[in-house]
Amino acid sequence: MPPAVPGPILRRRRLGTELRRLREQAGLTGDQVIERIGWASASKLSRLENGRSRPDPDDVDVLLTLYGADEEQRAELTGITHEAGDMRGWLRNFPVMTQQQRAFAELEAGCAEISEYNPVLVPGLLQTPGYARHRIMSAAQVAAEAGDPESEDPETEVRARQARQSLLTRSPEVPRYTVVLEEAALGRRAGPPEVLHEQLVHLCEMALLPNVTLRLLLRDTRVGDWYLPPTAFSVYRFADPLDPETLAIEGGFTDVMSTEVNTLNRYKVVFEWLCSSALSASDTLSWLIEATGRLTGTAVESTVAYGAATAPTQRRRDSGRLTTER
């Protein structure tokens, strides 16, 4: 089962933020620190403060001494330093994990809340193996024709995606997960009927989880003042308020991560707009049930239909939630 603690990448970012804060409290510039410590590379401190490199405990100890950190600060940051460097230990918690999935698994670990929007795909945390397999195989074909064949085995990639999904059902530390899906993400272009049927049924089941909220944005629904979200994105908030909120922007063949506050705030506003324009959670579940029926020509299991009737009661949330029911 994936860990309920932050992954190494988040630990590096937290460490970098704390070291920068201590340096500024000590009234030192980066150049002054490099000169006093005698590091050969001026970029070494920058990489450490920006969470871009694996921290050396001896380097961190030298910086803490220079900054005059007290015993409590030293103990906390020494522990974070070890967590930031223990990539192998963290990965042992997963049965399988590929490089492509690792970055998202690291962000998801230790999350208190995930807010996600996707205009064309079902997000990885909600994909069935069949749906995921079609996404992975089609992307691999693009890479192969571009002369850059994928190195990971598709079935290994599918299992890695499934390994991440246990995040939503582990107990008791499940994150609150809110997703806004475009209607286009559930269209027939995504796969053959049997794959779409399985995916729709799975979404119905996931929508009944008390920590999961699905919101569907219908094709012709207006968002804000005719706003068009340009890409898929996710916002991650962590249990420890000192761990920085993180934004992930999906660009198809490349992803961008950011903790910059102004950028994050813009995407949070966009997510509020998307939630306000999308169907409510209960109406979304009804839409999913009807879509499954249209696709197969048969009724959905009565247990799922029962869930649609009880969903509004199950979906009471605390006032701190980003989403609002219409």
C-alpha positions as CSV (number, residue, x, y, z in Angstrom):
1,M,0.0,0.0,0.0
2,P,1.4,3.4,-0.9
3,P,2.7,5.5,2.0
4,A,0.6,8.1,3.7
5,V,3.7,10.3,4.1
6,P,5.0,12.8,1.6
7,G,7.4,11.5,-1.1
8,P,11.0,12.4,-1.4
9,I,10.4,15.2,-4.0
10,L,8.0,17.0,-1.7
11,R,10.4,16.6,1.2
12,R,13.2,18.2,-0.9
13,R,10.9,21.2,-1.6
14,R,10.0,21.5,2.0
15,L,13.7,21.3,3.0
16,G,14.6,23.9,0.4
17,T,11.9,26.3,1.6
18,E,13.0,26.0,5.3
19,L,16.7,26.5,4.4
20,R,15.9,29.6,2.4
21,R,13.9,31.0,5.2
22,L,16.7,30.4,7.8
23,R,19.2,32.0,5.4
24,E,17.1,35.1,5.1
25,Q,16.5,35.3,8.8
26,A,20.3,35.1,9.3
27,G,20.6,38.1,6.9
28,L,22.8,36.3,4.4
29,T,22.7,36.3,0.6
30,G,23.4,33.2,-1.4
31,D,26.8,34.5,-2.5
32,Q,27.8,35.2,1.2
33,V,26.8,31.6,2.1
34,I,28.9,30.1,-0.7
35,E,31.9,32.3,0.2
36,R,31.7,31.3,3.9
37,I,31.2,27.6,3.4
38,G,33.7,27.4,0.5
39,W,31.5,25.5,-1.9
40,A,33.0,25.4,-5.4
41,S,29.7,25.8,-7.3
42,A,27.4,28.7,-6.7
43,S,24.5,26.7,-8.1
44,K,24.7,24.1,-5.4
45,L,22.9,26.2,-2.9
46,S,20.3,27.3,-5.4
47,R,19.5,23.7,-6.4
48,L,19.2,22.8,-2.7
49,E,16.9,25.7,-1.9
50,N,14.7,24.9,-4.9
51,G,14.4,21.2,-4.1
52,R,16.2,20.2,-7.3
53,S,18.9,18.0,-5.9
54,R,19.2,15.1,-3.4
55,P,20.4,16.7,-0.2
56,D,23.6,15.6,1.5
57,P,23.1,15.4,5.3
58,D,26.6,16.9,5.9
59,D,25.8,19.9,3.6
60,V,22.6,20.5,5.4
61,D,24.3,20.3,8.8
62,V,26.9,22.9,7.7
63,L,24.1,25.2,6.6
64,L,22.1,24.8,9.8
65,T,25.2,25.6,11.9
66,L,25.9,28.7,9.7
67,Y,22.3,29.9,10.1
68,G,22.3,29.4,13.9
69,A,19.4,26.9,13.8
70,D,18.2,25.8,17.3
71,E,18.0,22.2,18.4
72,E,14.3,21.9,17.5
73,Q,14.8,23.2,14.0
74,R,17.9,21.0,13.5
75,A,16.1,17.9,14.5
76,E,13.1,18.6,12.3
77,L,15.2,19.4,9.2
78,T,17.6,16.6,9.7
79,G,14.7,14.2,9.7
80,I,13.3,15.8,6.5
81,T,16.8,15.6,4.9
82,H,16.8,11.8,5.4
83,E,13.3,11.4,4.0
84,A,14.2,13.6,1.0
85,G,17.1,11.3,0.1
86,D,15.5,8.0,0.7
87,M,14.0,7.4,-2.7
88,R,14.6,3.6,-2.7
89,G,13.0,3.2,0.7
90,W,9.9,5.2,-0.4
91,L,9.6,3.1,-3.6
92,R,9.6,-0.1,-1.6
93,N,6.1,0.8,-0.6
94,F,4.9,0.3,-4.2
95,P,4.6,-3.1,-5.8
96,V,5.7,-1.6,-9.1
97,M,6.4,2.0,-10.2
98,T,7.7,3.4,-13.5
99,Q,9.5,6.7,-14.1
100,Q,6.5,8.2,-15.8
101,Q,4.2,7.4,-12.8
102,R,6.7,8.3,-10.1
103,A,6.4,12.0,-10.2
104,F,2.6,11.9,-9.7
105,A,2.9,9.2,-7.0
106,E,5.3,11.4,-5.1
107,L,2.9,14.3,-5.2
108,E,-0.1,12.2,-4.2
109,A,1.6,10.7,-1.2
110,G,0.7,12.5,2.0
111,C,-2.0,14.6,0.3
112,A,-4.9,15.9,2.2
113,E,-6.7,17.2,-0.9
114,I,-6.4,16.8,-4.7
115,S,-8.3,19.0,-7.1
116,E,-8.1,17.9,-10.7
117,Y,-9.4,18.9,-14.1
118,N,-9.0,17.1,-17.4
119,P,-10.6,18.1,-20.7
120,V,-9.9,15.0,-22.7
121,L,-9.0,12.1,-20.4
122,V,-10.2,10.2,-17.4
123,P,-7.4,11.0,-14.8
124,G,-5.0,8.2,-14.0
125,L,-6.4,7.8,-10.4
126,L,-9.7,6.8,-11.9
127,Q,-8.7,4.8,-15.0
128,T,-9.6,1.1,-15.4
129,P,-6.8,-1.2,-16.6
130,G,-8.5,-1.4,-20.0
131,Y,-8.8,2.4,-20.4
132,A,-5.2,2.9,-19.2
133,R,-3.9,0.3,-21.6
134,H,-5.4,2.1,-24.6
135,R,-4.0,5.4,-23.4
136,I,-0.5,4.0,-22.9
137,M,-0.4,2.0,-26.1
138,S,-1.6,4.9,-28.3
139,A,1.0,7.2,-26.7
140,A,3.7,4.6,-27.3
141,Q,2.8,4.4,-30.9
142,V,3.2,8.2,-31.2
143,A,6.6,8.0,-29.6
144,A,7.7,5.1,-31.8
145,E,6.7,6.9,-35.0
146,A,8.6,10.0,-33.7
147,G,11.7,7.8,-33.4
148,D,11.6,7.8,-29.6
149,P,10.2,4.4,-28.5
150,E,8.9,4.1,-25.0
151,S,11.3,2.2,-22.6
152,E,8.6,1.0,-20.2
153,D,6.6,-2.2,-20.8
154,P,2.9,-1.2,-21.3
155,E,1.7,-3.8,-18.8
156,T,4.2,-2.6,-16.2
157,E,2.9,1.0,-16.8
158,V,-0.7,-0.2,-16.3
159,R,0.2,-1.9,-13.0
160,A,2.0,1.2,-11.9
161,R,-1.1,3.3,-12.5
162,Q,-3.1,0.9,-10.5
163,A,-0.6,1.0,-7.6
164,R,-1.3,4.8,-7.4
165,Q,-5.0,4.3,-7.2
166,S,-5.0,2.6,-3.8
167,L,-4.4,6.2,-2.5
168,L,-8.1,6.8,-2.7
169,T,-9.2,3.7,-0.7
170,R,-6.6,3.2,2.0
171,S,-7.8,3.8,5.5
172,P,-7.9,6.0,7.5
173,E,-5.7,8.6,5.7
174,V,-7.6,9.0,2.4
175,P,-7.3,12.4,0.7
176,R,-10.3,14.4,-0.5
177,Y,-10.3,14.0,-4.3
178,T,-12.4,16.4,-6.5
179,V,-12.4,15.9,-10.2
180,V,-14.0,18.0,-13.0
181,L,-14.3,16.0,-16.2
182,E,-15.3,17.3,-19.5
183,E,-18.0,15.4,-21.3
184,A,-15.5,14.8,-24.2
185,A,-13.3,12.7,-21.8
186,L,-16.1,10.0,-21.8
187,G,-16.8,10.0,-25.5
188,R,-16.5,7.1,-27.9
189,R,-13.1,8.2,-29.2
190,A,-11.5,7.0,-26.0
191,G,-11.9,3.3,-26.8
192,P,-14.1,0.4,-27.9
193,P,-17.6,0.0,-26.2
194,E,-16.6,-2.7,-23.8
195,V,-13.7,-0.5,-22.5
196,L,-15.9,2.6,-22.1
197,H,-18.6,0.5,-20.4
198,E,-16.1,-0.8,-17.8
199,Q,-14.8,2.8,-17.3
200,L,-18.2,4.3,-16.8
201,V,-19.2,1.6,-14.3
202,H,-16.0,2.2,-12.4
203,L,-16.6,5.9,-12.3
204,C,-20.1,5.3,-10.8
205,E,-18.5,3.1,-8.1
206,M,-15.7,5.7,-7.4
207,A,-18.3,8.5,-7.2
208,L,-19.9,6.7,-4.2
209,L,-16.8,6.9,-2.1
210,P,-17.2,9.5,0.6
211,N,-13.9,11.1,-0.1
212,V,-14.4,11.4,-3.9
213,T,-16.4,14.0,-5.8
214,L,-16.9,13.8,-9.5
215,R,-18.3,16.8,-11.4
216,L,-19.1,16.6,-15.1
217,L,-18.8,19.6,-17.4
218,L,-21.2,19.3,-20.2
219,R,-19.9,20.1,-23.7
220,D,-21.8,23.4,-24.3
221,T,-21.6,24.7,-20.8
222,R,-20.2,28.2,-20.4
223,V,-17.3,28.7,-17.8
224,G,-16.9,32.1,-16.3
225,D,-16.8,34.9,-18.9
226,W,-16.4,32.4,-21.8
227,Y,-13.2,31.1,-20.3
228,L,-11.6,28.1,-22.0
229,P,-9.2,26.1,-19.8
230,P,-6.2,25.4,-22.0
231,T,-4.9,22.2,-20.4
232,A,-5.3,19.6,-17.7
233,F,-4.1,20.5,-14.2
234,S,-4.1,19.3,-10.6
235,V,-3.7,21.1,-7.3
236,Y,-2.2,19.2,-4.3
237,R,-2.7,20.3,-0.7
238,F,-0.9,18.5,2.0
239,A,-1.7,17.6,5.6
240,D,1.3,19.5,6.9
241,P,0.5,23.2,6.3
242,L,4.2,23.9,5.9
243,D,4.5,21.6,2.9
244,P,3.9,23.9,-0.1
245,E,0.8,23.5,-2.2
246,T,1.8,22.2,-5.6
247,L,0.4,22.6,-9.1
248,A,0.9,20.0,-11.8
249,I,0.1,21.0,-15.4
250,E,-0.2,18.1,-17.9
251,G,1.0,18.9,-21.4
252,G,0.6,15.6,-23.1
253,F,4.2,14.5,-23.5
254,T,5.6,16.7,-20.8
255,D,4.4,17.9,-17.4
256,V,5.2,21.1,-15.4
257,M,5.2,21.3,-11.6
258,S,5.1,24.6,-9.7
259,T,4.7,25.9,-6.1
260,E,4.7,29.6,-7.2
261,V,1.8,31.1,-5.2
262,N,0.5,33.5,-7.8
263,T,0.3,30.8,-10.5
264,L,-1.4,28.4,-8.0
265,N,-4.0,31.0,-7.1
266,R,-5.0,31.5,-10.7
267,Y,-5.5,27.8,-11.2
268,K,-7.5,27.6,-8.0
269,V,-9.8,30.4,-9.3
270,V,-10.2,28.5,-12.6
271,F,-11.1,25.3,-10.6
272,E,-13.8,27.2,-8.7
273,W,-15.2,28.4,-12.0
274,L,-15.2,24.9,-13.4
275,C,-17.0,23.5,-10.3
276,S,-19.6,26.2,-10.5
277,S,-20.3,25.4,-14.1
278,A,-20.2,21.6,-13.9
279,L,-23.1,19.3,-12.8
280,S,-23.4,18.6,-9.1
281,A,-22.0,15.4,-7.8
282,S,-25.4,13.7,-7.7
283,D,-26.4,14.9,-11.2
284,T,-23.0,13.7,-12.5
285,L,-23.6,10.2,-11.1
286,S,-27.1,10.2,-12.7
287,W,-25.5,11.2,-16.0
288,L,-22.9,8.4,-15.7
289,I,-25.6,5.8,-15.0
290,E,-27.6,6.9,-18.0
291,A,-24.5,7.0,-20.3
292,T,-23.7,3.4,-19.2
293,G,-27.3,2.4,-20.1
294,R,-27.1,4.1,-23.5
295,L,-23.8,2.4,-24.3
296,T,-24.8,-1.1,-23.4
297,G,-28.6,-1.0,-24.0
298,T,-29.0,-2.5,-20.5
299,A,-29.8,-1.2,-17.1
300,V,-27.0,-0.7,-14.6
301,E,-27.0,-2.8,-11.5
302,S,-29.6,-1.8,-9.0
303,T,-26.9,-1.2,-6.3
304,V,-25.4,1.6,-8.4
305,A,-28.9,3.1,-9.1
306,Y,-29.5,3.0,-5.3
307,G,-26.2,4.9,-4.9
308,A,-27.5,7.7,-7.2
309,A,-30.5,8.2,-4.9
310,T,-28.4,8.3,-1.8
311,A,-25.5,10.3,-3.2
312,P,-26.6,13.8,-2.0
313,T,-26.7,12.6,1.6
314,Q,-23.3,10.9,1.3
315,R,-21.8,14.0,-0.2
316,R,-22.0,16.4,2.6
317,R,-18.7,18.1,2.9
318,D,-17.0,20.5,5.3
319,S,-17.0,24.2,4.4
320,G,-13.3,24.2,3.6
321,R,-13.9,22.3,0.3
322,L,-13.1,23.9,-3.0
323,T,-16.3,22.6,-4.5
324,T,-19.9,23.8,-4.1
325,E,-23.1,21.9,-4.9
326,R,-25.6,23.5,-7.2
